């Protein structure tokens, strides 16, 4: 999976969750924690993909 595909997939999930959460304001602590986990997962997936690209010699 390319970095673009990874980013699109994870951001789609994050946006879907954010849309669901907007209907139930104010956010609970568990919802805020889940949003933090999603953001961390997105950052980690992008970093992993970038690392793989570097190891492969910068293939795009």
Secondary structure as GFF3:
##gff-version 3
##sequence-region A 1 60
A	DSSP	alpha_helix	3	22	.	.	.	ID=ss1
A	DSSP	alpha_helix	29	55	.	.	.	ID=ss2
###
